[in-house]
Amino acid sequence: MTSPTGDRDPIPESADVLVVGAGPAGAAAAAHAAATGADVVLLDAATFPRDKTCGDGLTPRAVSALRTLGMTGYLDRRPRIRGLDLHGWGARQQVPWPASRFGPFGSAVARVELDDDIRRFAVDRGARMVAGAKAVDVERTGERIAAVTVQHDRGRSSIRVGEVIVADGVKSALGKTLGRQWHRDTAYGVAGRSYVDSELSDSEWMGSHLELRDTDGGLLPGYGWVFPLGDGTVNVGVGALATAARPAALQLRPVLEHYAQMVGDEWRLTGPPQRVASALLPMGGAVSGVAGPNWMLIGDAAACVNPLNGEGIDYALETGRMAVQLLDESRDHTVAWPALLRQEYGAAFAAARRAAGLLTMPRTVPVLGRPGIRSAALMGLVVRVMGNLLTAEDTDLIARAWRTAGAGLSRFESRPPFT
């Protein structure tokens, strides 16, 4: 078995299941697959621990997915987040997470820790880890992948494969090789994050500012966040929505630094933003080519990201589990995998990305936001949607209306999610 870091370890000759990408989606898939007794290789171009641009927040849905994975006690000493502290247009609402099957608490863990911890959990389950090796090409037998070509510091090697799960992130280099396309006609996200020392890093609330402005005071189609990490720091970030027709024209670093100054007193920030990083996020299943006979794209690679807030850790963990379950149910994933993704997320993604598209128009933001922030009921709905907490099991009027709207939009969209 390879060591957890993969330093100088030989590249395996074969694997029943090769998982490309060891972030939360890939590591979760590797852990679930290893639990079935399969010979699993978990491959990543980076060596761990490594950083990842993210807000680091875990919704109750993500917390539930970690429990389902088997990491039941992992968050015991991490922050217990009660809900969102929402701000905008001179108003404030503290909205607890709504009652749901996912539980009452969220959390927050820096991705440099979270990703490494889930990866180690997969290795402990029996997955073989190979780090510092990048999947760059495939060899096919007909439409099936027979082997994956890997580039590493000693040259190139091939790994013979039975199944391939592609979890190599938003850019998904291997996904592109396999035919994955990102369609930017629906909303996508641009985001920047930083870490700042704070005297309130043990807060029970995630800060969220719905009225995001640039350094000149102009209103932006996005929001700012402050997520407490419980270690003396908070994750401070900004995100904006865009489409191909209305690209986000903002300089992330100045906006982020301006936002950090704006929340400095509220969060008792004691230093400047550090480790600033940014990312571009496909959202709402806005990709096609997510599966073939013996391969599937999961997590960020499949654009499984909430179009309203850029959150994707819960979808990453869930799609890792779903992909492994499908391995036992399907001999050809070409149709089965996108159909399963649409069944699970299609209606919600269709509704959310249409709403996100409206929010890319600056005039829409104050029209909806100014009265909305003053209504506890409306903000409760916002938290349910932004937290990915509406499920098929929910039967209340709001949940039924959201699903109905999403199902209708899916039928009439020129390109429904995952097509």
Secondary structure, DSSP 8 states (H G I E B T S, - for coil): ---SS-TT----SEEEEEEE--SHHHHHHHHHHHHTT--EEEEESS-SS----S--EE-HHHHHHHHHHT-TTTTTTS--B-EEEEEETTEEEEEE----TT-S-BEE--HHHHHHHHHHHHHHHT-EEEES-EEEEEEEETTEEEEEEEEETTEEEEEEEEEEEE--TTT-HHHHHTT-EE-TTS-EEEEEEEEEEBTTTT-SEEEEES--B-TTS-B-SEEEEEEE-SSSEEEEEEEEEE-SSS-----HHHHHHHHHHHTTTTTTB-S--EEEEEEEE--TT-EE--EETTEEE-GGGGT-S-TTT---HHHHHHHHHHHHHHHHH-S-HHHHHHHHHIIIIIHHHHHHHHHHHHHTSTTHHHHHHHHHTT-HHHHHHHHHHHTT---TT--SHHHHHHHHHHHHHHHH-SS-TT-
